[in-house]
Structures are given as C-alpha cells and as structure tokens.
C-alpha cells in the first residue's frame, strides 16, 4: 500500500519548496513511498504526486496487476499497452489534472528520453528534484533504523564466518562467492552490492573489482560487503592479514582504526558532515599519510547503498538524529597496499548508534 504518512511528508516538502508536483520513476524513492521495487526497464512507469495531495500512476499493462496490488483499489492508474505506447496517457493525465504550467520536480528514475516525450504532452516546467527526494529519505524512522541494524548484524555475522575461510591458495573470487553465500545464509534478502575482496597490492584500489588473484602468505585482504534487509542496506569493511604484517602495515592499521574510531565518536546532532570528515582526515594527515586518504570519510545509506548525507570536505550539512552513513577513512598507497575499517552509524542525539560491531582488532590468520 502507498504509505500515507510518507506521501504526506513528500507533499509537505513540495509545498515548502514551492513546487506543484513531482514525477517519480522506478527508484528507491518509489520504493520508499509505495513499496514498489525499483527495477527499471524501457517501459515508462511513473508515480505523479501533486502538492495538494492528489496522485496518480502511469503504468504499462505488463506491470498493472502488481502496481494495482501495491497501490490499492482507490488508486488512479493510467494503463498503456505495448501496442498503444505511453503518449496517450500523458495526454489524458494533462487533461484530467491540468498539469500545463505547473512546476514539476523530476526524480532520478525518469529517463531523459521519456521526459522529452512527456514535455510534448504535459507542458510543465520540469526541475531537478534530487534535493526533494534527498530530504524525503534522509532521516530514518525507528522502523527503518531497526531494518538497518538487522542488515548490519547479518553482515557482522558473515564477517565472523569468512575469517575462518580465508587462507593462502584460494582466490579473491572464492572469498567473494563465500561472502555472498554467508550474507544470504545469515538472513540477508539480497546483496547490497557485489563484495569487494582486494588482496595484496590490489588493496590500494578502494573499489577494486577484479577478483582473480590467488591469496599468498604475507598478504593483507580488504573485505567490503553488505546485504539488504527489508530493502535497507548494510555496508562494512574489515582488513585482515595472512601471516605477520610488516611494521608499516601495523602502523597504518592503527592509524586507520583510530581515524574510524575518533570520527564515530565525533558524530552527534549539530555537527556538520565536513567536521566529521576533518576528524578522520586530521589524524591521517598528522601521521603523514594525508595524500593517501583519497576518498571521502563516508556516504549516507538507506534503501540505496550510497545516498545523502555525504561525509566529505566542503559539505556543511548539519547532521541530525536519524541520519545514517558510513565512516570509512582509509589509506591507499599505490602499488603497495591499502586498508580501511568501515562501520555504519546513525546520529542519535549526542552520539551515534553503531550498526556494525564485528571485531575490529587486527586479525592475523
Ligand atoms: Co561504504
């Protein structure tokens, strides 16, 4: 069913921003409001919400039954067939709702080519709605926080298991496949993203995604993985060692762990995103590794793995209770090694609730 409270939240934002309506294509935004999965294809689908509370859906016949089930009997749904195409629906919707001349915010699920067709029939002023949908989803309620916590616990259990599996002779892909299995076995409904398993010198590439390398003695391995629970994502990273690490690796691990820990401690209502980033960045810079901290400290997370708020230099956004994001400062030395320790946190009053609590001590296998 369409969530009336969330719809109301959206219409309030539209009013506050002086926007007459919005059109939402397949995306996490439509999942948030109506529980419709975000899969996109070439057939146009869109939920239109007007600031006065009226709303309707344009839907291909192929998806009609599931959309009807999701939205309920009272929903106004325009249906189009493969033979007819969608244009007639745009025309009818304009006549029924008098949309010409309105300011309509467009979300990321609407393809540019569909928007070009829509403009021919609905002569509105279309604006980029990213800030509207960001505001809509950025504060997690209690239910969402529980789902995020559960997704985090599942990832933590998968980590406790995967360390027993890692050994010299197996490939990065073996570890990645095992992680996928574990995340589902432990209760994840699907993966949030393909696990990153970066061993040896591959670990200096933060989003490394080849996975053929064979694990060797004296390797370090960065693991970055997460699953979904009721649609909500987890995302955690740990770095483990095969055999005794070098003195430099020990030092870098200690710095990364301290940066993560102190940045988490800094999280509270009222601090800005860039101030949290600075806590981690100052620690790493002071130790002489600033040039190797090449990413932002963190990204928001929820129905999407990456969403607002972004914990980075220059982001003056003030953090509020209910915002969820990663803390993942890292050090990446090209050609040598890289590492990070990543946890998801939620701002909660004067501190943070931490959704990942698996072992962060240096693990030597
Ligand atoms: Co992350």
Boltz pocket constraint, residues with backbone or C-beta under 6 A from the ligand:
constraints:
  - pocket:
      binder: B
      contacts: [[A, 235], [A, 236], [A, 299], [A, 305], [A, 326], [A, 328], [A, 342]]
      max_distance: 6.0
